[in-house]
Amino acid sequence: MKELIETIVKPLVDHPEAVSVDVQETDTAIAYKLSVHPDDMGKVIGKQGRVAKAIRTVSFAGESGQKKKTVIEIVDK
């Protein structure tokens, strides 16, 4: 899943080398922290959050077999 998120985000940003995904897993949830360059935050979030929502939708579809809650957080470095 980490690779899928990176594959989706890197073509969208001006600084693909700054893209990283950290995974934190608990008993009930998996949290993916997507870190991008501060200049690229708007591109990853998109107008009214449409790009972020699309990233989450594709990622959740890939995780459909999991019984844990999946969360994607977008943060700057």
C-alpha positions in Angstrom: 0.0 0.0 0.0 2.9 2.3 0.8 4.2 1.9 -2.7 0.8 2.5 -4.2 0.4 5.9 -2.4 3.9 7.0 -3.5 3.2 5.9 -7.1 0.0 8.0 -7.1 1.5 11.1 -5.5 5.0 11.5 -7.1 3.8 12.4 -10.6 1.6 15.1 -9.1 4.3 17.1 -7.2 7.2 19.3 -8.2 9.5 17.7 -5.6 9.0 13.9 -5.9 12.2 13.3 -3.9 10.5 14.8 -0.8 7.6 12.3 -0.9 7.6 9.7 1.8 5.1 7.5 3.5 5.4 6.3 7.0 3.2 3.4 8.3 2.0 3.1 11.9 -0.1 0.0 12.7 -2.1 -0.8 15.8 -4.5 -3.6 16.6 -7.5 -1.7 15.1 -6.0 0.7 12.5 -3.3 1.3 9.9 -2.2 4.9 9.6 -0.2 6.1 6.6 1.5 9.5 7.0 2.2 11.0 3.6 4.9 13.6 3.8 5.4 16.1 1.0 7.4 19.3 0.4 5.5 22.4 1.7 5.2 23.8 -1.8 3.4 20.7 -2.9 0.7 20.6 -0.2 -1.9 22.3 -2.4 -1.2 20.0 -5.3 -1.7 16.9 -3.1 -4.8 18.2 -1.4 -6.4 19.8 -4.5 -9.3 22.1 -4.8 -11.8 21.4 -2.0 -9.7 18.3 -1.1 -10.7 16.4 -4.3 -7.2 15.0 -5.0 -6.7 13.9 -1.4 -10.2 12.3 -1.5 -9.3 10.5 -4.7 -6.0 9.2 -3.2 -7.8 7.9 -0.2 -10.5 6.2 -2.3 -7.9 4.4 -4.5 -5.9 3.4 -1.4 -9.0 2.1 0.5 -10.0 0.0 -2.6 -6.5 -1.6 -2.4 -7.0 -2.3 1.3 -10.5 -3.9 0.8 -9.3 -7.2 2.3 -8.2 -5.6 5.6 -10.4 -5.6 8.6 -8.6 -2.7 10.1 -9.5 0.9 9.7 -7.2 2.7 7.2 -6.2 6.4 7.7 -4.1 8.6 5.4 -2.7 11.8 6.8 -1.1 14.4 4.6 1.7 16.4 6.4 4.5 18.7 5.2 8.1 18.1 6.0 
